[in-house]
C-alpha cells in the first residue's frame, strides 16, 4: 500500500511541474502566481528643479519681450516728444512731454501735429492744422481772422489778436493742394508756420503724428482736445 501511495504522489508531482522542466531544476513558485507590481516598482515622472539659472533666463526673456512690445508701440502706435518754444502757447509750453499717435493717421483740421521739418527748417515742429488738401483758406489780416471753406474759424485756444504784427512772407494758395496741409501755431503773434517761406505748406508725408496727451509736467497733464 505504501508503494502505491508513493506512485500516486509522484504522478501528481509530474502534473504540477511545467513541461520541459527537469525534476532537479530549481523552481520558484512565485513565477507561476499572478502578482501586481509593488508601489516601489511603479515609475513616476518627477519634476526636478533647474536651479537659479532657469529663473535668470526666464527674467531675461520677460525683459526682452517687454522691450519688444515698447519698440513696436513706439514705431507703430505712439511716440513721446518734448515741446520747445512758445509758438503753441498757451495750449503747449516748453518742456511739456506729449504722447503722439501715428498709426494709420491722416491729418485733419484743428489737429495738433508733430512735423519732421519745414521747407527750410530742419528741426521737428509742432503746430495746429488749419486746412487740409482741397479746402479753401484765407488769412484775413485786415479783419484779424481766418476763413476756411467760407466759414470764419472759431478758435477758443487763441488769446488776444489772431496775428498781431506777425505777417508772413509766404504766398498762400486759395485752395490747399493735394498732399499738403496748412498749419499755424496757437500763439499766432510768436509763431513761425505756414505763413512763412521757411515753413511753407507741409507735405503730409512729413507729419510724424497727432499730439494726444500732455503727460508731464503734472500741472499740464490732460487730453488736448
C-alpha positions in Angstrom: 0.0 0.0 0.0 2.8 2.4 0.8 4.3 1.8 -2.5 1.1 2.7 -4.3 0.7 6.0 -2.4 4.2 6.9 -3.4 3.5 6.3 -7.0 0.3 8.4 -6.8 2.2 11.3 -5.2 4.9 11.1 -7.9 2.2 11.3 -10.6 0.7 14.4 -9.0 4.1 16.0 -8.9 4.6 15.3 -12.6 1.3 17.1 -13.4 2.3 20.2 -11.4 5.7 20.6 -12.9 5.8 22.7 -16.1 6.5 20.9 -19.3 10.2 20.7 -20.1 11.4 21.5 -16.6 13.8 18.9 -15.1 12.9 17.5 -11.7 16.3 18.6 -10.4 15.8 22.2 -11.6 15.1 24.9 -9.0 11.5 26.1 -9.4 10.4 29.4 -7.9 6.7 29.0 -7.2 6.2 32.8 -7.4 6.9 32.6 -11.1 3.5 30.9 -11.6 1.4 33.2 -9.4 -0.2 36.3 -10.7 1.1 39.2 -8.8 0.7 43.0 -9.0 3.8 45.3 -9.0 4.5 47.0 -5.8 4.5 50.8 -5.4 8.3 50.8 -5.5 8.2 49.1 -8.9 6.0 51.7 -10.5 7.6 54.5 -12.5 6.8 58.2 -11.7 7.6 61.4 -13.6 9.4 63.6 -11.1 9.9 67.3 -11.8 13.3 68.5 -10.9 14.3 72.0 -10.0 16.7 73.5 -12.6 18.3 75.9 -10.2 18.9 79.7 -10.2 20.0 79.9 -13.8 16.5 78.9 -15.0 14.9 81.8 -13.1 17.5 84.2 -14.5 16.8 83.1 -18.1 13.1 83.5 -17.5 13.7 87.0 -16.3 15.8 87.9 -19.3 13.0 86.6 -21.6 10.4 88.7 -19.9 12.6 91.8 -20.2 13.3 91.2 -23.9 9.6 90.7 -24.5 8.7 93.9 -22.7 11.3 95.8 -24.7 10.0 94.4 -28.0 6.5 95.5 -27.1 7.7 99.0 -26.3 9.7 99.3 -29.5 6.7 98.1 -31.6 4.4 100.7 -29.8 7.0 103.5 -30.4 7.3 102.6 -34.0 3.7 101.9 -35.0 1.4 103.3 -32.3 2.8 106.3 -30.4 5.8 108.5 -29.6 6.8 110.7 -26.8 8.0 114.1 -27.8 9.3 117.2 -26.0 7.9 120.6 -26.8 10.3 123.5 -27.3 9.4 127.2 -28.0 6.5 129.5 -27.5 4.6 129.0 -30.8 1.9 126.8 -29.2 1.3 128.8 -26.0 -0.9 128.5 -24.1 -2.0 125.1 -25.4 1.5 123.7 -25.0 4.6 125.1 -23.3 8.3 124.4 -23.4 9.3 121.1 -21.7 5.8 119.6 -22.0 6.0 115.9 -22.8 3.4 114.9 -25.3 2.2 111.5 -26.5 1.9 111.4 -30.3 0.0 108.7 -32.2 0.8 107.9 -35.8 -1.0 104.5 -36.5 -2.8 104.9 -39.9 -3.1 108.6 -39.1 -4.4 111.2 -41.7 -4.2 114.9 -40.7 -7.5 116.7 -40.1 -8.2 120.3 -39.5 -7.7 121.5 -35.9 -5.4 118.5 -35.1 -2.2 119.4 -33.3 0.6 117.6 -35.3 4.3 117.0 -35.0 6.1 117.6 -38.2 9.6 116.4 -39.1 10.7 119.7 -40.8 9.5 122.7 -42.8 10.6 124.0 -46.2 13.8 125.5 -44.9 13.5 124.5 -41.3 15.3 121.2 -40.4 14.1 120.7 -36.8 10.8 119.0 -35.9 8.0 121.4 -35.2 4.6 121.1 -33.5 1.6 123.1 -35.0 -2.1 123.0 -35.4 -3.7 122.0 -38.8 -5.8 124.8 -40.1 -6.7 123.4 -43.5 -6.1 120.2 -45.5 -6.0 119.4 -49.2 -9.0 120.6 -51.1 -10.1 123.2 -48.5 -10.1 126.9 -49.3 -8.2 129.1 -46.8 -8.0 132.9 -46.5 -5.8 134.6 -43.9 -7.6 137.8 -43.4 -5.1 140.1 -41.7 -7.3 143.2 -42.1 -10.1 141.7 -40.0 -7.9 139.5 -37.8 -9.5 136.2 -38.7 -9.0 133.0 -40.7 -11.7 131.8 -43.1 -11.8 128.1 -44.2 -14.3 126.9 -46.8 -16.1 130.3 -46.4 -16.5 129.9 -42.6 -14.7 132.1 -40.0 -12.8 129.7 -37.7 -13.9 129.7 -34.1 -10.6 129.4 -32.2 -11.0 129.5 -28.4 -7.4 128.4 -28.0 -6.2 131.8 -29.3 -5.6 134.5 -26.8 -5.9 138.1 -28.0 -5.2 139.0 -31.6 -5.1 136.3 -34.2 -2.0 137.7 -35.8 -0.6 140.7 -34.0 2.2 142.1 -36.2 3.3 138.7 -37.4 2.5 138.8 -41.1 4.2 136.1 -43.1 6.0 136.3 -46.4 4.6 133.2 -47.9 2.1 133.3 -50.7 -0.8 131.1 -49.6 -2.8 129.4 -52.3 -6.6 129.8 -52.1 -7.1 126.0 -52.3 -4.7 123.7 -50.5 -3.0 121.4 -53.0 -3.3 117.6 -52.8 -0.8 116.0 -50.3 -0.4 119.3 -48.4 -1.7 120.9 -45.2 -1.7 124.5 -43.9 -0.5 124.8 -40.3 -0.2 127.5 -37.7 0.9 127.9 -34.1 -1.7 128.8 -31.4 0.4 131.7 -30.4 0.0 133.5 -33.7 1.9 136.6 -32.6 5.0 134.5 -32.0 4.8 131.6 -34.4 6.8 130.6 -37.5 4.4 128.5 -39.5 2.9 128.0 -43.0 2.7 131.8 -43.3 6.5 131.8 -43.6 8.5 130.6 -46.5 10.8 128.9 -44.0 8.0 126.5 -43.1 5.5 126.8 -46.0 2.8 124.2 -46.7 3.6 120.9 -45.1 3.8 117.6 -47.0 1.5 115.0 -45.4 4.4 112.5 -45.6 6.4 114.8 -43.2 3.7 114.6 -40.5 5.0 112.3 -37.7 1.7 112.1 -35.9 -1.1 113.7 -33.9 -0.4 115.0 -30.4 -3.0 113.5 -28.0 -2.0 113.9 -24.3 0.3 116.0 -22.2 1.7 113.6 -19.6 4.3 115.9 -17.9 4.6 118.2 -16.0 1.6 117.1 -14.0 0.0 120.5 -13.8 -0.3 120.3 -17.6 -1.5 116.7 -17.7 -4.5 116.1 -19.8 -6.1 115.5 -23.2 -5.5 118.1 -25.8 -9.0 118.2 -27.4 
